[in-house]
Amino acid sequence: EVQLVESGGGSVQVGGSLKLSCVASGYTFSSRCMGWFRQAPGEGSEGVIVIGHDGSTSYAGSVKGRFTISKDSAKNTLFLQMNSLKPEDTAMYYCAASASGACDYSFWGQGTQVTVSS
């Protein structure tokens, strides 16, 4: 079975940094159809940094230049480096991946909370 486990969230002040990790089991990260999503209280989920079927990367406009996605293949771990954090970045952050032969981002972890205060 596929399991994704996020960690690294916490509470930081404006301008701070966090690095989120997502460890996969029962699944091997590739270089496509995976990424990070987030959901603020009372709001729907949105893509933060998402890698598409062709390997291209899509960014939420508010995070480009501040957030970076990376992968450690040896540890089967996906990362989200978040710098210059803003209060509007406060959300539950999830990593997501797709089943073989699909690009549906259907596998999600339990999430890790990021709170940014002024």
N, C-alpha and C positions, 0 to 999 in steps of 0.2 A: 504494500500500500504506500501511497505517497504521503509524506508528512513534511511540512515546511514549518520551521520554528524561528520566529523573529526574536531578536534581543537587541539591547543597546539603547533603548529609549530612556527617557528621564525628563527631569525638569531643569531647564536652563534659562538664563537671562538673554534678552535681546542681544544679538551679535555673537552669541556663543556657537559652539559646534557640537555635533554628535555624529557618531558613526554607527549605523544600524547594520546588523548582520542577519542573514537568513540561511540557516543550515537545512539542506534537503536530505531526506532519506527516502529510499524507494524511488528515487528520481535523480537523474543527472542533468544539471544545468547545461544548456547549450549556449549558443550566442544569438538566439532569436526567441521571440514569443515569450518573453519574461519581463519582469520589471517590478516597480514599486507603485503602490496605490496608497491613498490615504482617505480617511473619512473623519470629518469634524462632527461634533455633536449636532444632531438634528439635520445633518446634511447627507447627501449621497456621496458615494465614493468617486474619486477622480484619479486619473493617472498622474503620477508625479514624474517619473521617468520610465518610459515603456519602450522596449525593443520590439519592433514589428517582425512580420514574416520574412522580410527581405534583409533583416539585420539593421535597418535604420532605426535611429533613436528619436523618440518624440519626448518633448519636455513640456511640462506645464510652464506657461509663460513667466510665472512668478519665481520659478526655481532655476531657470537656466542661468548659468554663471555662478550659482551658489551650491548646487547639488551635483554630485557625480556618482554614477553607477559603475561598479566594478565587480570582478569575480575572481575567486581563488579556486581554480579548477581542482587542484590537489586536495583541497578541503571541501569541495562541493558546496561552496558558500558564496552567496551573493551579498554585496555590500551597498549601502547608500551612505555616502559621505555628505553631511549637511553642514554648510558653513553659513555664517552671517544670518543666523536664524532670526525670524520675525514672529511676532505674536500670531499672525495669520497662518503660520506653519503648524500651529497647535492642532493635533489630530491623532487618531490611531493610524499607525502606518503598517501596511501589509505588503509582503512580497507575494508575487504571483507567478505561476508558470503554466505551461500548456501541455496537454497530452500529446504524445507522438502522433504526427499526422494532422494535428490541429494547431490553431493559433487562437485559442479561446480564453486564455488566462483563467482557467477554471480551477486551478489548484491555488488555494490561499492558505496562509498561515493563520495563527491565532491573533496576530497583531502585537505591536508594541507601542505604548503611549509616549508621545512627545508633547511636552508642554513648554511653551515659551512665554515668559512673563517680562513685563517692562520693568 
